[in-house]
């Protein structure tokens, strides 16, 4: 065999008890597993794995590495965590399918997530062409969701109105083409424009297309604050009507109005699951969220696209109306909750000249300048051309812990890699689950935690040969030290790599070896198969 991992403690991803075994790899797959006491395996290379846990590679169900995988060949942010597969195209906004005009608009819209892309050769327009680009070689594997907001931008534009019949047909065609070309489902960002302008009837029609291809719908739904439970109910009902599988993105209950309300969400999901619904969810093991500052604005302020937003911000009368909605009413962009500027911390800026804002809340910066917080936020939005990212400190630890215990929970970093001070979840989600929540707190057993991060997401993605340590499965594997694995990233030093993960393999090749990133680029696109409509 190519490689034998000798005397590993196998945590196979099923959630069952671990066991000692030698594991042989050959041709990019797990060729043989010999439990303790069985005949020895022979390999061209042997690695002593005594004292290390061997698990399937971790699957990041919510990633924002759409350009990072092309920009940064090493991609240590994820590879060093043991992530061997990321799901891209999240929150309804990404870079395919597009035409030239839509590409220009979407690049502006999510500069805060991925940079402006000036260092990227956008030599694709369709989903298939983007996946082909990934197949030239990337650090880890990647699957893709058709982004509904981008699709609406392409077919309808930035208008806040129902789609015409012709526009709806065009959107359904774009979604179908993306699925035919290998996308695993469709995402939405229903607090982000222009995707949030879609009504339930429109979303249901698109989800019916997704269901025909055996995909799933992954919404960032309409509120994680005021009315959060109703927003979850909306997604459950919508996908039930469409006959479509549902995966709830970063399924949190945030803001003061939702403190202690995780049991209400879980009861809603259990009732739907017991009635036969196909539902899963992902979370990250941290309380703050992360997004762009412009996302906080009311949706009407973003109608027309980024340039229209800047025009409104520069106009005093329009800017005052925006402030009123933010501070007194509670904008839909801020989940229906009046904004609290002391919870909004600037984590990144596009203009290096504004770096002094990073690490401070809007309230702190305003106090230093002796002005109102909205004046500070408005100036930053204009001067940074809407490119600023934020940490939003509005989560609740008890909600995080209860939701991660749920029977359909999976892990997703929601990792935005841009900015001077990114959220530590981008570099730490998976070791934080293992070290903090399994080993230190015992919220889940180690075996349960690994199942949440491996076989459960593989099942949602319908990948029959991933997510478990089984003979014949792909050799996407992680060796970690269960006694020392931990996230290195903190809010103070968010780009610090984890400890206790010395080996990561993709396709049976070492991506991380002795704790160091190799030059192996074994990642490829992972496409839904069969890529055709099913009845």
C-alpha positions as CSV (number, residue, x, y, z in Angstrom):
1,X,0.0,0.0,0.0
2,X,1.0,3.6,-0.4
3,X,0.9,4.4,3.3
4,X,0.0,2.6,6.6
5,X,-1.0,4.6,9.6
6,X,0.1,2.4,12.5
7,X,-1.7,2.0,15.8
8,X,-4.1,4.9,15.4
9,X,-7.1,5.5,17.7
10,X,-9.8,5.4,15.1
11,X,-12.8,7.7,15.6
12,X,-14.6,6.7,12.5
13,X,-17.2,9.4,12.2
14,X,-20.2,7.2,13.0
15,X,-20.5,8.4,16.6
16,X,-19.7,4.9,17.9
17,X,-16.8,4.0,20.2
18,X,-13.2,4.5,19.1
19,X,-10.9,1.6,18.5
20,X,-7.2,0.9,17.9
21,X,-6.2,-0.1,14.4
22,X,-3.7,0.1,11.5
23,X,-5.2,1.8,8.5
24,X,-3.8,1.3,5.0
25,X,-4.2,3.8,2.2
26,X,-3.7,3.1,-1.5
27,X,-4.7,5.1,-4.6
28,X,-6.3,7.8,-2.6
29,X,-8.6,5.5,-0.7
30,X,-8.8,3.6,2.5
31,X,-7.7,0.2,1.4
32,X,-7.7,-1.8,4.6
33,X,-8.4,-1.5,8.3
34,X,-6.8,-4.0,10.7
35,X,-8.0,-3.8,14.3
36,X,-5.6,-4.4,17.1
37,X,-4.5,-8.1,17.1
38,X,-5.1,-8.6,13.4
39,X,-2.5,-9.3,10.7
40,X,-0.1,-6.5,10.0
41,X,-0.5,-4.3,7.0
42,X,2.5,-3.6,4.7
43,X,3.1,-0.3,3.1
44,X,5.7,1.6,1.1
45,X,5.6,4.1,4.0
46,X,4.5,3.7,7.6
47,X,3.6,6.4,10.0
48,X,3.5,5.7,13.7
49,X,0.1,7.1,14.8
50,X,0.3,5.9,18.4
51,X,-1.4,8.4,20.7
52,X,-3.2,10.2,17.9
53,X,-6.9,10.0,16.9
54,X,-7.6,9.2,13.3
55,X,-10.9,10.7,12.0
56,X,-12.4,11.6,8.6
57,X,-11.5,15.0,7.3
58,X,-13.7,17.8,8.6
59,X,-16.4,19.3,6.4
60,X,-17.0,23.0,6.7
61,X,-20.7,23.4,5.8
62,X,-20.5,27.2,5.7
63,X,-17.4,28.7,4.2
64,X,-16.6,32.0,2.5
65,X,-13.4,30.8,0.7
66,X,-14.8,31.4,-2.8
67,X,-11.8,33.5,-3.8
68,X,-9.4,32.6,-1.0
69,X,-8.9,29.1,-2.5
70,X,-7.7,30.8,-5.7
71,X,-5.8,33.6,-4.0
72,X,-3.9,31.7,-1.4
73,X,-2.5,28.3,-2.5
74,X,-1.6,27.3,1.1
75,X,-5.0,28.1,2.6
76,X,-3.7,27.2,6.0
77,X,-6.7,28.8,7.7
78,X,-8.7,25.7,6.8
79,X,-6.1,23.1,6.0
80,X,-4.4,23.4,9.4
81,X,-7.8,22.8,11.1
82,X,-8.2,19.5,9.4
83,X,-10.8,20.8,7.0
84,X,-10.7,18.7,3.8
85,X,-14.0,20.0,2.2
86,X,-15.6,23.4,2.2
87,X,-19.1,24.3,1.0
88,X,-18.9,27.6,-0.9
89,X,-21.5,29.9,-2.5
90,X,-23.1,30.8,0.8
91,X,-25.6,33.4,2.0
92,X,-27.0,33.9,-1.5
93,X,-24.0,35.8,-2.9
94,X,-21.1,34.5,-4.9
95,X,-19.4,34.7,-8.3
96,X,-21.4,32.3,-10.5
97,X,-23.6,32.2,-12.5
98,X,-23.0,35.8,-13.7
99,X,-22.7,37.9,-16.8
100,X,-20.1,40.7,-17.0
101,X,-22.4,43.3,-15.4
102,X,-23.5,41.0,-12.6
103,X,-19.9,40.0,-11.8
104,X,-19.0,43.6,-11.5
105,X,-21.9,44.3,-9.1
106,X,-21.4,41.2,-6.9
107,X,-17.7,41.9,-6.5
108,X,-18.6,45.3,-5.1
109,X,-21.4,43.9,-3.0
110,X,-19.2,41.4,-1.1
111,X,-15.9,43.1,-1.1
112,X,-16.0,42.9,2.7
113,X,-16.3,39.1,2.6
114,X,-13.7,38.3,-0.1
115,X,-11.9,41.4,-1.1
116,X,-12.6,43.2,-4.4
117,X,-11.1,40.4,-6.5
118,X,-8.6,42.7,-8.3
119,X,-6.0,39.9,-7.8
120,X,-8.2,37.2,-9.4
121,X,-8.6,36.3,-13.0
122,X,-12.3,35.9,-13.3
123,X,-12.1,33.5,-16.3
124,X,-15.5,31.9,-15.6
125,X,-19.1,32.9,-15.8
126,X,-21.1,29.7,-15.2
127,X,-21.1,27.4,-12.1
128,X,-19.5,24.7,-14.2
129,X,-16.7,27.0,-15.3
130,X,-16.0,28.0,-11.7
131,X,-15.8,24.4,-10.6
132,X,-13.5,23.7,-13.5
133,X,-11.3,26.5,-12.3
134,X,-11.2,24.9,-8.9
135,X,-10.2,21.6,-10.5
136,X,-6.9,23.1,-11.7
137,X,-5.8,22.4,-8.1
138,X,-6.7,23.9,-4.7
139,X,-5.7,23.3,-1.1
140,X,-8.8,21.5,0.0
141,X,-11.9,20.1,-1.7
142,X,-14.9,22.4,-2.4
143,X,-18.6,22.0,-3.1
144,X,-20.8,24.9,-4.3
145,X,-24.3,26.2,-3.7
146,X,-26.0,28.3,-6.4
147,X,-26.4,31.7,-4.8
148,X,-30.0,32.9,-5.1
149,X,-29.1,36.6,-4.5
150,X,-26.7,36.5,-7.4
151,X,-29.2,34.7,-9.5
152,X,-31.8,37.5,-8.7
153,X,-29.2,40.2,-9.4
154,X,-28.6,38.5,-12.8
155,X,-32.2,38.1,-13.8
156,X,-34.0,41.0,-12.0
157,X,-31.4,43.5,-10.9
158,X,-31.5,45.4,-7.6
159,X,-35.2,46.3,-7.7
160,X,-37.3,45.6,-4.6
161,X,-40.3,44.1,-6.4
162,X,-41.7,40.7,-7.3
163,X,-40.1,39.0,-10.3
164,X,-42.1,38.9,-13.5
165,X,-43.1,35.6,-15.0
166,X,-40.2,35.8,-17.5
167,X,-37.7,36.8,-14.8
168,X,-38.8,33.9,-12.6
169,X,-38.4,31.5,-15.6
170,X,-34.9,32.8,-16.1
171,X,-34.0,32.4,-12.4
172,X,-35.3,28.8,-12.4
173,X,-33.3,28.1,-15.6
174,X,-30.1,29.6,-13.9
175,X,-30.6,27.4,-10.8
176,X,-31.2,24.3,-12.9
177,X,-28.1,24.9,-15.0
178,X,-26.0,25.4,-11.9
179,X,-27.3,22.1,-10.4
180,X,-26.8,20.3,-13.7
181,X,-23.2,21.5,-13.7
182,X,-22.5,20.1,-10.2
183,X,-23.8,22.5,-7.5
184,X,-25.1,20.7,-4.4
185,X,-28.0,23.0,-3.7
186,X,-29.0,26.7,-3.4
187,X,-28.3,29.3,-0.8
188,X,-30.0,32.6,0.2
189,X,-29.1,35.6,2.2
190,X,-32.5,36.9,3.2
191,X,-31.1,39.9,5.2
192,X,-28.8,40.8,2.2
193,X,-29.9,42.6,-0.9
194,X,-31.0,41.8,-3.5
195,X,-31.8,38.2,-2.5
196,X,-34.0,39.5,0.4
197,X,-36.4,41.1,-2.1
198,X,-37.7,37.6,-3.1
199,X,-41.0,36.6,-1.6
200,X,-41.9,33.2,-0.3
201,X,-43.7,32.2,-3.5
202,X,-40.6,33.0,-5.6
203,X,-38.3,31.1,-3.2
204,X,-40.7,28.1,-3.2
205,X,-40.5,27.9,-7.0
206,X,-36.7,28.0,-7.0
207,X,-36.7,25.3,-4.2
208,X,-38.8,23.1,-6.3
209,X,-36.1,23.2,-9.0
210,X,-33.5,22.3,-6.3
211,X,-35.6,19.4,-5.1
212,X,-35.8,18.0,-8.6
213,X,-32.1,17.6,-8.7
214,X,-31.8,16.2,-5.2
215,X,-30.2,19.3,-3.8
216,X,-30.8,21.2,-0.6
217,X,-31.8,24.8,0.3
218,X,-29.4,26.6,2.6
219,X,-30.9,29.9,3.8
220,X,-29.5,32.6,5.9
221,X,-33.1,33.4,6.8
222,X,-34.9,36.7,7.4
223,X,-34.0,37.3,11.0
224,X,-31.8,36.0,13.8
225,X,-33.1,38.7,16.1
226,X,-36.7,40.0,16.4
227,X,-39.0,37.4,14.9
228,X,-36.2,34.8,14.6
229,X,-38.5,31.9,15.5
230,X,-41.0,33.0,12.9
231,X,-38.2,33.3,10.3
232,X,-37.2,29.7,11.0
233,X,-40.9,28.6,10.7
234,X,-41.0,30.4,7.3
235,X,-38.1,28.3,6.0
236,X,-39.5,25.0,7.3
237,X,-42.9,25.7,5.8
238,X,-41.5,26.9,2.5
239,X,-39.3,23.9,1.9
240,X,-42.1,21.5,3.1
241,X,-44.3,23.0,0.4
242,X,-41.5,22.7,-2.2
243,X,-40.6,19.1,-1.2
244,X,-37.0,20.3,-0.7
245,X,-34.4,19.4,1.9
246,X,-33.5,22.2,4.3
247,X,-30.1,23.1,5.8
248,X,-30.3,26.1,8.2
249,X,-27.1,28.3,7.9
250,X,-25.5,29.4,11.2
251,X,-28.6,28.5,13.1
252,X,-28.3,30.9,16.0
253,X,-30.7,32.8,18.3
254,X,-29.1,36.2,18.8
255,X,-29.8,39.6,20.4
256,X,-31.3,40.2,23.8
257,X,-34.8,39.2,22.6
258,X,-33.6,35.6,22.1
259,X,-31.6,35.0,25.3
260,X,-32.4,31.5,26.5
261,X,-34.7,30.7,23.5
262,X,-32.7,27.9,21.9
263,X,-35.2,25.3,23.3
264,X,-38.0,27.0,21.3
265,X,-36.0,26.7,18.1
266,X,-35.1,23.0,18.8
267,X,-38.7,22.2,19.6
268,X,-39.8,23.7,16.3
269,X,-37.2,21.6,14.4
270,X,-38.0,18.4,16.3
271,X,-41.7,18.7,15.5
272,X,-40.9,19.1,11.8
273,X,-38.4,16.3,11.8
274,X,-40.8,14.0,13.6
275,X,-43.3,14.8,10.9
276,X,-40.9,13.7,8.2
277,X,-39.1,16.9,7.2
278,X,-35.5,16.6,5.9
279,X,-33.7,19.3,8.0
280,X,-30.1,19.8,9.1
281,X,-28.3,22.9,10.4
282,X,-24.8,24.2,11.1
283,X,-23.3,26.5,13.7
284,X,-19.9,27.9,14.8
285,X,-18.8,27.6,18.4
286,X,-18.6,31.3,19.2
287,X,-21.1,34.0,20.3
288,X,-20.3,37.0,18.1
289,X,-21.4,37.1,14.4
290,X,-19.5,38.6,11.5
291,X,-20.7,40.4,8.4
292,X,-20.3,43.7,6.7
293,X,-21.3,47.1,8.1
294,X,-23.4,47.9,5.1
295,X,-25.5,44.8,5.8
296,X,-26.9,46.5,8.9
297,X,-28.7,49.1,6.7
298,X,-32.5,48.8,5.9
299,X,-33.1,46.9,2.7
300,X,-34.7,49.9,1.0
301,X,-31.4,51.8,1.4
302,X,-29.7,49.2,-0.7
303,X,-32.2,49.1,-3.6
304,X,-30.3,49.9,-6.8
305,X,-27.0,48.4,-5.7
306,X,-23.8,49.7,-4.1
307,X,-23.6,53.0,-5.9
308,X,-27.2,53.8,-5.0
309,X,-26.4,53.1,-1.3
310,X,-23.5,55.5,-1.4
311,X,-25.6,58.2,-3.0
312,X,-28.2,57.8,-0.2
313,X,-25.5,58.0,2.5
314,X,-24.1,61.2,1.0
315,X,-27.5,62.8,1.1
316,X,-28.3,64.2,4.5
317,X,-32.0,63.7,4.4
318,X,-31.7,60.0,3.2
319,X,-28.9,59.4,5.7
320,X,-31.1,60.7,8.6
321,X,-33.9,58.3,7.4
322,X,-31.4,55.4,7.5
323,X,-30.3,56.4,11.0
324,X,-33.9,56.5,12.2
325,X,-34.5,53.0,11.0
326,X,-31.3,51.7,12.4
327,X,-31.4,53.3,15.9
328,X,-35.1,53.7,16.6
329,X,-37.1,51.2,14.6
330,X,-34.7,48.3,14.0
331,X,-33.8,47.8,10.4
332,X,-34.4,44.5,8.6
333,X,-30.6,44.5,7.9
334,X,-30.1,44.4,11.7
335,X,-32.7,41.7,12.2
336,X,-35.4,44.0,13.3
337,X,-33.6,45.1,16.5
338,X,-32.5,48.7,17.1
339,X,-28.8,48.8,16.6
340,X,-26.5,49.0,19.6
341,X,-23.3,50.6,18.4
342,X,-21.3,49.3,21.4
343,X,-21.8,45.8,19.9
344,X,-20.5,46.6,16.4
345,X,-16.7,46.1,16.3
346,X,-14.9,46.9,13.1
347,X,-12.9,43.9,12.1
348,X,-11.6,44.9,8.6
349,X,-11.5,47.7,6.1
350,X,-10.8,47.8,2.4
351,X,-8.9,51.1,2.6
352,X,-5.6,50.7,4.5
353,X,-5.8,54.3,5.5
354,X,-8.8,53.5,7.7
355,X,-7.0,50.7,9.7
356,X,-7.2,52.8,12.9
357,X,-10.8,51.9,13.1
358,X,-10.1,48.2,13.4
359,X,-10.6,46.6,16.8
360,X,-12.8,49.4,18.1
361,X,-16.6,49.5,18.3
362,X,-18.4,52.2,16.5
363,X,-19.3,53.6,19.9
364,X,-15.7,53.7,21.0
365,X,-14.6,55.5,17.8
366,X,-17.5,58.0,18.1
367,X,-16.6,58.7,21.7
368,X,-13.0,59.4,20.7
369,X,-14.1,61.8,18.1
370,X,-16.8,63.4,20.3
371,X,-19.6,62.7,17.8
372,X,-22.7,60.6,17.4
373,X,-22.2,56.9,16.5
374,X,-24.1,57.2,13.3
375,X,-21.9,60.0,12.1
376,X,-18.9,57.7,12.6
377,X,-20.6,54.7,10.9
378,X,-21.8,56.9,8.0
379,X,-18.4,58.3,7.3
380,X,-16.8,54.9,7.5
381,X,-19.3,53.4,5.0
382,X,-18.6,56.2,2.5
383,X,-14.8,56.4,2.9
384,X,-14.4,52.6,2.7
385,X,-16.8,52.3,-0.2
386,X,-19.0,49.9,1.8
387,X,-16.0,47.5,2.3
388,X,-15.9,47.4,6.1
389,X,-16.5,44.1,8.0
390,X,-17.7,43.9,11.5
391,X,-17.9,41.6,14.5
392,X,-21.4,41.8,16.0
393,X,-21.3,40.9,19.7
394,X,-25.0,39.7,20.1
395,X,-24.8,36.0,20.8
396,X,-25.6,33.9,23.9
397,X,-23.4,31.0,25.1
398,X,-26.3,28.9,26.5
399,X,-27.9,29.0,23.1
400,X,-24.7,28.0,21.3
401,X,-24.3,25.0,23.6
402,X,-27.8,23.8,23.4
403,X,-28.0,24.0,19.6
404,X,-24.7,22.1,19.1
405,X,-26.2,19.1,20.9
406,X,-29.0,18.7,18.5
407,X,-29.4,15.5,16.4
408,X,-29.1,17.3,13.0
409,X,-26.3,19.7,14.0
410,X,-23.2,20.0,11.8
411,X,-20.2,22.4,12.0
412,X,-19.7,25.5,9.8
413,X,-17.1,28.2,10.3
414,X,-18.8,31.0,8.4
415,X,-15.2,32.1,8.2
416,X,-14.6,35.4,6.5
417,X,-10.9,35.5,5.9
418,X,-10.7,39.2,4.9
419,X,-9.8,42.0,7.2
420,X,-7.1,43.0,9.7
421,X,-8.9,41.4,12.6
422,X,-11.2,38.6,11.3
423,X,-13.4,36.5,13.5
424,X,-11.4,33.7,15.1
425,X,-13.9,31.2,13.8
426,X,-12.2,31.4,10.4
427,X,-9.0,29.8,11.8
428,X,-10.4,27.9,14.8
429,X,-13.9,26.5,14.5
430,X,-13.0,22.8,14.2
431,X,-10.3,22.5,16.9
432,X,-12.4,24.7,19.1
433,X,-15.2,22.1,18.9
434,X,-12.8,19.3,19.7
435,X,-10.7,21.1,22.4
436,X,-13.1,23.4,24.2
437,X,-16.5,21.9,23.8
438,X,-15.7,18.2,23.8
439,X,-12.5,17.8,25.9
440,X,-12.8,20.7,28.3
441,X,-16.6,21.2,28.7
442,X,-17.9,17.8,27.8
443,X,-20.9,19.3,25.9
444,X,-20.4,16.4,23.4
445,X,-18.2,13.4,23.6
446,X,-15.2,13.3,21.2
447,X,-16.9,10.6,19.1
448,X,-20.1,12.7,18.9
449,X,-18.2,15.8,18.0
450,X,-16.3,14.1,15.1
451,X,-19.6,12.7,13.8
452,X,-21.1,16.2,13.8
453,X,-18.1,17.4,11.7
454,X,-17.8,14.5,9.3
455,X,-20.5,11.9,8.6
456,X,-23.4,14.2,9.2
457,X,-22.3,16.8,6.7
458,X,-21.3,14.1,4.2
459,X,-24.8,12.7,4.5
460,X,-26.4,16.1,3.8
461,X,-24.1,16.5,0.8
462,X,-25.0,12.9,-0.3
463,X,-21.4,11.9,-0.6
464,X,-21.4,8.1,0.0
465,X,-17.6,7.7,0.1
466,X,-16.7,10.5,2.5
467,X,-17.3,11.2,6.2
468,X,-16.4,7.8,7.6
469,X,-13.2,5.8,8.2
470,X,-14.3,2.8,6.1
471,X,-12.6,0.6,3.6
472,X,-13.2,1.9,0.1
473,X,-13.8,5.5,1.3
474,X,-11.7,8.4,0.2
475,X,-8.6,8.9,2.2
476,X,-9.4,12.4,3.4
477,X,-8.3,12.1,6.9
478,X,-7.1,13.9,10.0
479,X,-4.7,12.8,12.7
480,X,-5.0,14.9,15.9
481,X,-4.0,14.6,19.5
482,X,-7.1,14.5,21.6
483,X,-5.3,15.7,24.7
484,X,-3.9,18.9,23.1
485,X,-6.0,19.8,20.1
486,X,-7.1,23.4,20.5
487,X,-7.8,26.5,18.5
488,X,-4.9,28.9,18.5
489,X,-7.0,31.8,17.1
490,X,-8.4,34.3,19.6
491,X,-10.1,37.7,19.2
492,X,-6.8,39.3,19.9
493,X,-4.7,37.1,17.6
494,X,-7.3,35.7,15.1
495,X,-4.9,34.3,12.5
496,X,-3.0,32.0,14.9
497,X,-3.1,28.4,13.7
498,X,-4.4,25.5,15.9
499,X,-2.3,23.1,17.9
500,X,-2.6,19.3,18.2
501,X,-3.3,18.6,14.5
502,X,0.0,17.3,13.1
503,X,-1.3,15.5,10.0
504,X,-4.0,16.1,7.4
505,X,-4.4,14.0,4.3
506,X,-6.5,14.7,1.1
507,X,-6.7,11.9,-1.4
508,X,-4.2,10.0,0.6
509,X,-1.6,12.8,0.3
510,X,-0.2,14.9,3.2
511,X,-1.5,18.4,3.1
512,X,-0.3,19.0,6.6
513,X,2.8,16.9,7.7
514,X,4.4,17.2,11.1
515,X,2.3,20.3,11.7
516,X,3.6,22.1,8.5
517,X,1.7,22.8,5.3
518,X,3.2,20.9,2.4
519,X,3.1,22.0,-1.3
520,X,0.4,19.4,-2.1
521,X,-2.7,20.8,-3.9
522,X,-4.9,17.8,-3.7
523,X,-8.3,19.6,-3.5
524,X,-10.8,19.5,-6.3
525,X,-14.4,20.4,-6.8
526,X,-16.9,18.0,-5.3
527,X,-20.0,17.9,-7.6
528,X,-23.4,16.5,-7.0
529,X,-23.9,13.3,-9.0
530,X,-25.8,12.4,-11.0
531,X,-25.9,16.0,-12.2
532,X,-29.3,15.7,-13.8
533,X,-32.9,16.3,-12.9
534,X,-34.7,13.5,-11.0
535,X,-38.4,13.0,-10.8
